[in-house]
Amino acid sequence: MGIKFSILDEESELVIGYCKEIEGLDGKVYFDGDLAYHKIELKQFVFCQKFKEYLVKRKESISRLVYICIIDNDTNPIGKFRFSIYDDIYYHKTGVPESASDVIWRGSLNEVLSNKEIEIWNNWRISPPLKKNEWSSLSEDERRSWLKVVKNYNINKSECNEMQEGIFHLDGTFVTDYPSFFCALGEAINGPGGYYGFDICSLIDCFYGGFGATAPFTLIWNNHQIARKFLDINSWVKEINYKRSWDDKLIDKPEFEEVGNRPLFQALIENMENEVILVLN
């Protein structure tokens, strides 16, 4: 089995090393007295020579902000997640492992991954989606995993063809829950596996540019009646509770939470009509 992950140092931008698997990305929280932390285990991790030389020269601890990068078959990063290493390990004193070995670090993940996300990432390593609605057969939880992969995959892409005053068609056939709306909208704007927000706040941010289409533009929402039926207040509250359950696994909790005080369909329409020309078919 080939390497699947790289670890990137945020400050120096050097690749620390590569490994085949990482355990602990599910966000299990451990305690050492009052200290709460995540623990990741890098399986068969190999340190890069340039980073070893960097550590020896600067005589620094490994305690730092790093990115856990999911890489494709050519070792190019296609997704990354922040991890703050707590451990004060001075490898220039203890010695950096010269061969592949299992390395354990304590720290804080800024995001946790489900098994389904890992499964989707493993597919996207080979190729991202080639046609729209590949997510349509997934369960609601699995669609959430798909959407998280979509977000991280696209945020790490440098190129984005920006359009203004264009016309986009949203296929509402499978929009039956919170994540499926954003899966469908992302593909309406940016094609298969495309991203255009993962919640209402990020959707508003996308309207202002940098994500494929800048408002104002025309969005034709086909089969919108399906979403009108399913995207009620309960579907919004359900999503809030889901996100809260995953946020509970984080050491640093998000400060913002959506309200869920009216039908989700109504809230989406209100926010979109403020920015775009919306046509409901």
Backbone hydrogen bonds in HBPLUS format (Angstrom, degrees):
<---DONOR---> <-ACCEPTOR-->    atom                        ^
c    i                          cat <-CA-CA->   ^        H-A-AA   ^      H-
h    n   atom  resd res      DA  || num        DHA   H-A  angle D-A-AA Bond
n    s   type  num  typ     dist DA aas  dist angle  dist       angle   num
A0004-LYS N   A0019-CYS O   3.03 MM  15  6.39 153.6  2.11 143.9 148.6     1
A0071-ILE N   A0004-LYS O   3.03 MM  67  5.55 175.5  2.03 142.8 143.7     2
A0005-PHE N   A0019-CYS O   3.17 MM  14  5.44 166.0  2.20 159.9 157.1     3
A0019-CYS N   A0005-PHE O   3.03 MM  14  5.44 157.5  2.08 143.1 145.5     4
A0006-SER N   A0069-CYS O   2.96 MM  63  5.08 153.2  2.03 137.8 146.0     5
A0069-CYS N   A0006-SER O   2.80 MM  63  5.08 168.1  1.82 167.2 165.3     6
A0007-ILE N   A0017-GLY O   2.98 MM  10  5.57 152.2  2.06 153.9 156.6     7
A0016-ILE N   A0007-ILE O   2.61 MM   9  5.35 149.1  1.71 154.7 165.1     8
A0008-LEU N   A0067-TYR O   2.91 MM  59  5.00 165.5  1.93 145.7 150.1     9
A0067-TYR N   A0008-LEU O   2.78 MM  59  5.00 152.6  1.86 143.3 152.6    10
A0009-ASP N   A0014-LEU O   2.88 MM   5  5.44 175.8  1.88 164.4 163.0    11
A0013-GLU N   A0009-ASP O   2.88 MM   4  5.10 133.5  2.10 132.4 144.2    12
A0010-GLU N   A0065-LEU O   3.12 MM  55  5.78 162.8  2.16 150.3 150.8    13
A0048-CYS N   A0016-ILE O   2.81 MM  32  5.61 164.7  1.84 136.5 138.0    14
A0018-TYR N   A0046-VAL O   3.06 MM  28  5.44 146.5  2.18 141.5 147.5    15
A0046-VAL N   A0018-TYR O   2.86 MM  28  5.44 157.5  1.91 156.8 164.4    16
A0020-LYS N   A0043-LYS O   3.19 MM  23  5.93 152.1  2.28 165.6 168.0    17
A0043-LYS N   A0021-GLU O   2.91 MM  22  5.22 161.6  1.95 148.8 152.9    18
A0023-GLU N   A0041-GLU O   2.97 MM  18  5.05 162.9  2.00 143.5 146.3    19
A0041-GLU N   A0023-GLU O   2.86 MM  18  5.05 155.9  1.91 140.8 147.0    20
A0027-GLY N   A0024-GLY O   3.43 MM   3  6.14 169.0  2.44 116.1 117.4    21
A0113-LEU N   A0025-LEU O   2.80 MM  88  5.56 165.8  1.82 145.2 149.0    22
A0030-TYR N   A0037-TYR O   2.77 MM   7  5.31 174.7  1.78 164.4 166.4    23
A0037-TYR N   A0030-TYR O   2.93 MM   7  5.31 154.7  2.00 143.3 147.6    24
A0032-ASP N   A0035-LEU O   2.84 MM   3  5.09 155.1  1.91 145.4 153.9    25
A0035-LEU N   A0032-ASP O   3.17 MM   3  5.09 158.0  2.22 120.7 118.3    26
A0038-HIS N   A0107-GLY O   2.69 MM  69  5.29 175.1  1.69 160.6 159.9    27
A0107-GLY N   A0038-HIS O   2.93 MM  69  5.29 155.0  1.99 146.0 148.8    28
A0040-ILE N   A0105-TRP O   3.04 MM  65  5.63 160.5  2.08 165.4 167.2    29
A0105-TRP N   A0040-ILE O   3.04 MM  65  5.63 159.1  2.09 158.0 164.7    30
A0042-LEU N   A0103-VAL O   2.72 MM  61  5.06 160.8  1.76 161.1 159.2    31
A0103-VAL N   A0042-LEU O   2.98 MM  61  5.06 155.5  2.04 139.4 144.6    32
A0045-PHE N   A0101-SER O   2.71 MM  56  5.26 144.0  1.84 139.7 137.7    33
A0101-SER N   A0045-PHE O   3.09 MM  56  5.26 157.1  2.15 131.9 136.2    34
A0052-LYS N   A0048-CYS O   3.07 MM   4  6.37 155.6  2.13 151.9 159.5    35
A0053-GLU N   A0049-GLN O   2.98 MM   4  6.26 159.4  2.02 154.1 159.0    36
A0054-TYR N   A0050-LYS O   2.99 MM   4  6.17 145.7  2.11 137.0 146.9    37
A0055-LEU N   A0051-PHE O   2.92 MM   4  6.18 159.8  1.96 154.1 157.2    38
A0056-VAL N   A0052-LYS O   3.09 MM   4  6.30 163.8  2.11 149.2 153.5    39
A0057-LYS N   A0053-GLU O   2.95 MM   4  6.05 158.8  2.00 145.3 151.4    40
A0058-ARG N   A0054-TYR O   3.02 MM   4  6.15 162.1  2.06 149.3 153.8    41
A0059-LYS N   A0055-LEU O   2.70 MM   4  5.47 128.3  1.96 141.2 154.3    42
A0062-ILE N   A0089-ILE O   2.88 MM  27  5.49 143.8  2.01 142.2 153.0    43
A0085-ILE N   A0064-ARG O   2.85 MM  21  5.30 163.4  1.88 160.3 154.6    44
A0066-VAL N   A0083-PHE O   2.92 MM  17  5.37 168.7  1.93 150.0 153.8    45
A0083-PHE N   A0066-VAL O   2.88 MM  17  5.37 153.2  1.95 155.9 154.3    46
A0068-ILE N   A0081-PHE O   2.76 MM  13  5.15 165.6  1.78 158.7 157.8    47
A0081-PHE N   A0068-ILE O   2.96 MM  13  5.15 144.1  2.09 131.2 142.4    48
A0070-ILE N   A0079-GLY O   2.73 MM   9  5.11 161.6  1.76 146.7 153.4    49
A0078-ILE N   A0070-ILE O   2.75 MM   8  5.79 171.2  1.75 168.3 168.3    50
A0072-ASP N   A0076-ASN O   2.88 MM   4  5.44 154.0  1.95 144.1 149.5    51
A0075-THR N   A0072-ASP O   2.96 MM   3  5.15 158.3  2.01 119.6 119.6    52
A0110-ASN N   A0082-ARG O   3.15 MM  28  5.54 153.5  2.23 150.1 146.5    53
A0084-SER N   A0108-SER O   2.98 MM  24  5.11 161.3  2.02 140.5 142.5    54
A0108-SER N   A0084-SER O   2.94 MM  24  5.11 141.2  2.10 129.7 142.0    55
A0086-TYR N   A0106-ARG O   2.79 MM  20  5.63 166.4  1.81 137.9 142.5    56
A0093-LYS N   A0090-TYR O   2.89 MM   3  5.51 154.1  1.96 115.0 123.5    57
A0094-THR N   A0090-TYR O   2.99 MM   4  6.31 165.9  2.01 153.2 157.3    58
A0095-GLY N   A0091-TYR O   2.65 MM   4  4.90 141.2  1.80 127.4 137.0    59
A0118-ILE N   A0114-SER O   3.23 MM   4  6.63 159.9  2.28 150.0 154.2    60
A0119-GLU N   A0115-ASN O   3.01 MM   4  6.30 153.8  2.08 144.8 152.4    61
A0120-ILE N   A0116-LYS O   2.89 MM   4  6.19 156.2  1.95 151.3 157.2    62
A0121-TRP N   A0117-GLU O   2.79 MM   4  6.06 166.4  1.81 158.1 162.1    63
A0122-ASN N   A0118-ILE O   2.92 MM   4  6.12 152.2  2.00 146.1 153.5    64
A0123-ASN N   A0119-GLU O   3.24 MM   4  6.60 141.3  2.40 138.7 148.0    65
A0123-ASN N   A0120-ILE O   3.02 MM   3  5.17 125.5  2.33  99.2 113.4    66
A0124-TRP N   A0120-ILE O   2.92 MM   4  6.26 157.2  1.97 152.9 160.0    67
A0125-ARG N   A0121-TRP O   2.87 MM   4  6.07 130.4  2.12 147.7 160.0    68
A0126-ILE N   A0123-ASN O   3.17 MM   3  5.69 137.7  2.36 108.2 117.2    69
A0127-SER N   A0123-ASN O   3.21 MM   4  6.56 166.9  2.22 146.5 149.9    70
A0136-SER N   A0133-ASN O   3.08 MM   3  5.15 163.6  2.11 107.4 112.7    71
A0138-LEU N   A0135-TRP O   2.99 MM   3  5.54 164.3  2.02 122.4 127.2    72
A0143-ARG N   A0139-SER O   2.81 MM   4  6.06 145.3  1.92 149.2 159.4    73
A0144-ARG N   A0140-GLU O   3.05 MM   4  6.39 145.5  2.18 144.1 153.0    74
A0145-SER N   A0141-ASP O   3.13 MM   4  6.54 150.6  2.22 142.4 150.1    75
A0146-TRP N   A0142-GLU O   2.89 MM   4  6.20 155.4  1.95 145.8 152.8    76
A0147-LEU N   A0143-ARG O   2.87 MM   4  6.08 160.8  1.91 149.4 154.0    77
A0148-LYS N   A0144-ARG O   3.00 MM   4  6.27 152.1  2.08 146.6 153.7    78
A0149-VAL N   A0145-SER O   3.08 MM   4  6.38 154.4  2.15 148.2 154.8    79
A0150-VAL N   A0146-TRP O   2.87 MM   4  6.18 160.1  1.91 152.3 158.5    80
A0151-LYS N   A0147-LEU O   2.89 MM   4  6.13 160.9  1.93 149.3 153.7    81
A0152-ASN N   A0148-LYS O   3.08 MM   4  6.29 174.8  2.08 150.7 151.6    82
A0153-TYR N   A0149-VAL O   2.81 MM   4  5.82 160.5  1.85 155.5 161.7    83
A0154-ASN N   A0150-VAL O   3.07 MM   4  6.05 166.3  2.09 148.9 152.4    84
A0155-ILE N   A0151-LYS O   2.98 MM   4  6.01 157.0  2.03 151.2 158.0    85
A0157-LYS N   A0154-ASN O   3.06 MM   3  5.10 161.6  2.10 104.2 109.9    86
A0163-MET N   A0212-GLY O   3.09 MM  49  6.03 137.5  2.28 109.1 119.7    87
A0214-THR N   A0163-MET O   2.72 MM  51  6.10 157.8  1.77 161.3 168.8    88
A0165-GLU N   A0216-PRO O   2.92 MM  51  5.58 136.5  2.12 143.9 152.5    89
A0218-THR N   A0166-GLY O   2.88 MM  52  6.16 173.8  1.89 169.8 168.5    90
A0168-PHE N   A0218-THR O   2.83 MM  50  6.19 161.6  1.87 159.8 165.5    91
A0220-ILE N   A0168-PHE O   2.79 MM  52  6.12 172.3  1.80 168.8 169.2    92
A0170-LEU N   A0220-ILE O   2.82 MM  50  6.02 161.4  1.85 147.7 154.2    93
A0222-ASN N   A0170-LEU O   2.93 MM  52  5.97 150.4  2.02 159.0 166.2    94
A0172-GLY N   A0222-ASN O   2.95 MM  50  5.46 134.7  2.16 130.4 144.2    95
A0175-VAL N   A0172-GLY O   3.28 MM   3  5.14 171.6  2.29 106.7 109.1    96
A0176-THR N   A0174-PHE O   3.04 MM   2  5.78 117.6  2.45 111.8  95.2    97
A0183-CYS N   A0179-PRO O   2.95 MM   4  6.25 148.7  2.05 150.5 160.6    98
A0184-ALA N   A0180-SER O   2.94 MM   4  6.02 163.7  1.97 145.6 149.4    99
A0185-LEU N   A0181-PHE O   2.84 MM   4  6.03 158.0  1.89 148.1 155.1   100
A0186-GLY N   A0182-PHE O   3.02 MM   4  5.89 162.9  2.05 136.8 141.9   101
A0187-GLU N   A0183-CYS O   3.25 MM   4  6.44 151.8  2.34 139.6 146.7   102
A0188-ALA N   A0184-ALA O   2.92 MM   4  6.14 140.7  2.07 142.2 153.7   103
A0188-ALA N   A0185-LEU O   3.09 MM   3  4.94 120.6  2.46  91.7 107.2   104
A0189-ILE N   A0185-LEU O   3.09 MM   4  6.36 150.5  2.18 152.2 158.4   105
A0190-ASN N   A0186-GLY O   2.83 MM   4  5.82 164.3  1.86 148.1 153.6   106
A0191-GLY N   A0187-GLU O   2.93 MM   4  4.22 136.6  2.12 117.5 117.6   107
A0194-GLY N   A0191-GLY O   2.81 MM   3  5.20 138.6  1.98 150.0 146.6   108
A0203-LEU N   A0199-ASP O   2.93 MM   4  6.08 145.5  2.05 148.3 159.0   109
A0204-ILE N   A0200-ILE O   3.11 MM   4  6.38 159.3  2.15 151.2 154.3   110
A0205-ASP N   A0201-CYS O   3.19 MM   4  6.51 152.7  2.27 141.9 149.6   111
A0206-CYS N   A0202-SER O   2.94 MM   4  6.21 148.9  2.04 144.3 152.2   112
A0207-PHE N   A0203-LEU O   3.22 MM   4  6.60 143.2  2.37 146.8 155.8   113
A0208-TYR N   A0205-ASP O   3.14 MM   3  5.68 149.4  2.24 111.6 119.5   114
A0209-GLY N   A0206-CYS O   3.06 MM   3  5.58 166.1  2.08 121.8 122.5   115
A0215-ALA N   A0207-PHE O   2.87 MM   8  5.10 164.6  1.89 140.6 145.8   116
A0277-ILE N   A0217-PHE O   2.91 MM  60  6.06 161.8  1.94 150.9 156.2   117
A0219-LEU N   A0277-ILE O   2.85 MM  58  6.20 160.3  1.89 159.7 165.4   118
A0279-VAL N   A0219-LEU O   2.91 MM  60  6.15 169.8  1.92 155.2 155.6   119
A0221-TRP N   A0279-VAL O   2.73 MM  58  6.02 158.4  1.78 168.7 176.3   120
A0281-ASN N   A0221-TRP O   2.89 MM  60  5.85 173.8  1.90 144.9 146.1   121
A0226-ILE N   A0223-ASN O   3.32 MM   3  6.08 154.8  2.39 116.4 120.9   122
A0227-ALA N   A0224-HIS O   3.07 MM   3  5.41 116.5  2.49 105.4 119.1   123
A0228-ARG N   A0224-HIS O   2.99 MM   4  6.33 158.4  2.04 153.0 160.0   124
A0229-LYS N   A0225-GLN O   3.07 MM   4  6.24 143.8  2.21 139.9 147.7   125
A0230-PHE N   A0226-ILE O   3.11 MM   4  6.40 159.2  2.16 148.8 154.0   126
A0231-LEU N   A0227-ALA O   2.76 MM   4  5.34 165.1  1.78 149.7 154.2   127
A0232-ASP N   A0230-PHE O   2.91 MM   2  5.71 134.0  2.13 106.6  93.1   128
A0265-PHE N   A0231-LEU O   2.89 MM  34  5.12 160.7  1.92 149.1 143.0   129
A0236-TRP N   A0232-ASP O   3.38 MM   4  6.73 146.8  2.49 142.5 151.0   130
A0237-VAL N   A0233-ILE O   2.96 MM   4  6.26 165.3  1.99 154.3 157.8   131
A0238-LYS N   A0234-ASN O   2.84 MM   4  5.93 154.9  1.91 145.7 153.2   132
A0239-GLU N   A0235-SER O   3.21 MM   4  6.32 149.1  2.31 132.5 139.2   133
A0240-ILE N   A0236-TRP O   3.03 MM   4  6.37 157.3  2.08 150.3 156.6   134
A0241-ASN N   A0237-VAL O   2.95 MM   4  6.20 161.5  1.98 152.8 157.2   135
A0242-TYR N   A0238-LYS O   2.99 MM   4  6.19 149.5  2.08 141.3 150.0   136
A0243-LYS N   A0239-GLU O   2.94 MM   4  6.21 167.2  1.96 155.6 157.6   137
A0244-ARG N   A0240-ILE O   2.93 MM   4  6.11 150.5  2.02 144.3 153.3   138
A0245-SER N   A0241-ASN O   3.02 MM   4  6.23 149.7  2.11 142.6 149.7   139
A0246-TRP N   A0242-TYR O   3.20 MM   4  6.59 147.4  2.31 147.0 155.4   140
A0247-ASP N   A0243-LYS O   2.80 MM   4  5.99 153.1  1.87 148.2 156.8   141
A0248-ASP N   A0244-ARG O   3.02 MM   4  6.17 137.2  2.20 141.3 150.9   142
A0249-LYS N   A0246-TRP O   3.06 MM   3  5.50 157.1  2.11 109.3 116.4   143
A0250-LEU N   A0247-ASP O   2.97 MM   3  5.34 163.6  2.00 113.6 119.0   144
A0267-ALA N   A0263-PRO O   3.12 MM   4  6.51 158.4  2.17 152.9 159.0   145
A0268-LEU N   A0264-LEU O   2.94 MM   4  6.20 160.3  1.98 157.6 162.4   146
A0269-ILE N   A0265-PHE O   3.00 MM   4  6.21 163.7  2.02 151.7 156.1   147
A0270-GLU N   A0266-GLN O   2.94 MM   4  6.14 166.1  1.96 153.8 157.5   148
A0271-ASN N   A0267-ALA O   3.10 MM   4  6.27 164.0  2.13 147.9 151.6   149
A0272-MET N   A0268-LEU O   2.96 MM   4  6.11 155.9  2.02 150.2 157.2   150
A0273-GLU N   A0269-ILE O   2.86 MM   4  5.90 165.2  1.88 157.0 161.0   151
A0275-GLU N   A0272-MET O   2.93 MM   3  5.38 153.9  1.99 112.9 121.1   152
A0276-VAL N   A0272-MET O   2.79 MM   4  5.77 171.3  1.80 175.6 178.6   153
